């Protein structure tokens, strides 16, 4: 799901085949693949790796999906989304809830057994005249995800942004 040598903050909600993710990839200039690509591009590896400050949304459902960049998004926006999701999960009311990430991402959560939630992620890529699929909404349904695991993932994600 990430290019070779990529790291950086990432929040994945779902399974290996059905997920939505907020990621800010960071390339490691020391990674052999990054070094080779930089050499081919004729630039130093550090320049090729760049600042790693562009957020992206990735989504996949039954083998279909993709991703798009979120230029101009600061760390505070994904952090706010994660904090609101964490607060809803920690409240443990047992009922459905929605976390709205604006025009691009909305999560609808519903109880899915003891101490688990299933999510419907509504992902709408921004319009891009050069991409005929841009702007086409994608809906991702996850299976039951344990609340304890989600809370741990959210804490790790928020910690990576601190």
C-alpha positions as CSV (number, residue, x, y, z in Angstrom):
1,X,0.0,0.0,0.0
2,X,3.0,2.3,0.5
3,X,5.9,2.8,-1.8
4,X,9.2,1.1,-0.8
5,X,11.0,3.0,1.8
6,X,7.9,5.0,2.9
7,X,7.1,5.7,6.5
8,X,5.3,8.5,8.2
9,X,2.0,8.9,10.1
10,X,-0.7,6.5,8.9
11,X,-4.2,5.7,10.2
12,X,-5.7,2.6,8.6
13,X,-9.3,1.7,9.3
14,X,-10.4,-1.7,8.0
15,X,-8.8,-4.9,6.9
16,X,-6.2,-5.8,4.3
17,X,-8.8,-5.8,1.6
18,X,-11.4,-3.3,2.7
19,X,-9.9,-0.1,4.2
20,X,-9.7,3.6,4.2
21,X,-6.4,5.3,5.3
22,X,-5.1,8.7,6.0
23,X,-1.3,8.7,5.3
24,X,1.5,11.2,5.1
25,X,4.3,9.2,3.4
26,X,7.9,10.0,4.1
27,X,10.6,8.5,1.9
28,X,13.8,7.4,3.5
29,X,16.8,8.8,1.5
30,X,18.9,5.9,2.7
31,X,16.6,3.3,1.2
32,X,18.2,1.6,-1.8
33,X,15.1,2.0,-3.9
34,X,14.9,5.7,-3.2
35,X,18.6,6.1,-3.9
36,X,18.2,4.3,-7.2
37,X,15.2,6.4,-8.2
38,X,17.0,9.6,-7.2
39,X,20.1,8.6,-9.3
40,X,17.8,7.9,-12.3
41,X,16.2,11.3,-11.8
42,X,19.6,13.0,-11.5
43,X,19.0,14.5,-8.1
44,X,20.4,13.8,-4.6
45,X,18.4,11.2,-2.6
46,X,17.5,13.9,0.0
47,X,16.0,16.1,-2.6
48,X,14.1,13.2,-4.3
49,X,12.6,12.1,-0.9
50,X,11.3,15.6,-0.3
51,X,9.7,17.0,2.8
52,X,7.0,14.3,3.2
53,X,4.4,16.8,4.1
54,X,1.6,15.9,1.8
55,X,-1.4,13.9,3.2
56,X,-3.3,11.4,1.1
57,X,-6.4,9.3,1.4
58,X,-6.2,5.7,0.3
59,X,-9.2,3.4,0.0
60,X,-9.9,-0.1,-1.2
61,X,-13.0,-2.2,-1.4
62,X,-12.9,-5.8,-2.8
63,X,-9.8,-5.0,-4.9
64,X,-11.1,-1.7,-6.2
65,X,-9.9,1.6,-5.0
66,X,-7.1,4.1,-5.1
67,X,-6.0,7.2,-3.5
68,X,-5.6,10.9,-3.8
69,X,-3.4,13.6,-2.3
70,X,-4.7,16.3,0.0
71,X,-2.4,19.3,-0.8
72,X,-2.5,22.0,1.8
73,X,-3.8,19.8,4.6
74,X,-1.9,20.3,7.8
75,X,-1.3,17.7,10.5
76,X,-4.0,19.3,12.7
77,X,-6.8,18.3,10.4
78,X,-6.1,14.5,10.3
79,X,-5.3,14.8,14.1
80,X,-8.7,16.4,14.7
81,X,-10.5,13.6,12.7
82,X,-8.6,10.9,14.7
83,X,-9.4,12.7,18.0
84,X,-13.1,12.8,17.2
85,X,-13.1,9.2,16.1
86,X,-11.3,8.2,19.3
87,X,-13.7,10.2,21.5
88,X,-16.7,8.4,19.9
89,X,-15.2,5.0,20.4
90,X,-14.1,5.7,23.9
91,X,-17.6,6.9,24.9
92,X,-18.7,3.3,24.2
93,X,-22.4,4.2,24.0
94,X,-22.9,1.1,21.9
95,X,-24.9,3.1,19.3
96,X,-24.1,4.2,15.7
97,X,-22.2,7.5,15.1
98,X,-20.6,9.5,12.3
99,X,-17.3,11.2,12.1
100,X,-17.3,13.8,9.3
101,X,-14.0,14.7,7.6
102,X,-15.5,17.2,5.3
103,X,-16.3,16.8,1.6
104,X,-13.7,14.1,1.1
105,X,-14.2,11.6,3.9
106,X,-17.0,10.5,6.2
107,X,-17.1,7.5,8.5
108,X,-20.4,6.0,9.6
109,X,-19.9,3.5,12.5
110,X,-22.3,0.9,13.8
111,X,-22.0,-1.7,16.6
112,X,-20.8,-5.1,15.3
113,X,-20.9,-7.5,18.2
114,X,-19.3,-7.2,21.6
115,X,-16.7,-4.4,21.8
116,X,-16.5,-4.0,18.0
117,X,-17.7,-1.6,15.3
118,X,-18.1,-1.9,11.5
119,X,-17.6,1.2,9.4
120,X,-18.9,2.5,6.1
121,X,-16.4,5.0,4.8
122,X,-17.6,7.5,2.2
123,X,-14.7,8.7,0.1
124,X,-15.0,11.4,-2.5
125,X,-11.9,12.3,-4.4
126,X,-11.6,16.0,-5.5
127,X,-12.4,16.9,-9.1
128,X,-9.4,16.6,-11.4
129,X,-10.0,17.4,-15.1
130,X,-7.1,15.2,-16.1
131,X,-8.5,12.1,-14.4
132,X,-11.8,10.7,-15.6
133,X,-12.3,8.8,-12.4
134,X,-11.7,11.8,-10.1
135,X,-14.7,12.9,-8.1
136,X,-16.3,9.5,-8.3
137,X,-17.3,8.5,-4.8
138,X,-16.2,5.2,-3.3
139,X,-17.9,3.5,-0.4
140,X,-15.9,1.1,1.7
141,X,-17.6,-1.4,4.1
142,X,-15.3,-2.9,6.8
143,X,-16.1,-5.9,8.8
144,X,-16.2,-5.8,12.6
145,X,-13.1,-4.1,14.1
146,X,-12.3,-4.5,17.8
147,X,-12.6,-1.2,19.7
148,X,-9.5,-1.9,21.8
149,X,-7.4,-2.3,18.6
150,X,-8.9,0.8,17.0
151,X,-8.1,2.9,20.2
152,X,-4.5,1.6,20.2
153,X,-4.1,2.5,16.6
154,X,-5.6,5.9,17.1
155,X,-3.3,6.6,20.1
156,X,-0.3,5.5,18.0
157,X,-1.3,7.7,15.1
158,X,-1.9,10.7,17.4
159,X,1.4,10.1,19.1
160,X,3.2,10.1,15.7
161,X,1.8,13.6,15.1
162,X,2.9,15.0,18.5
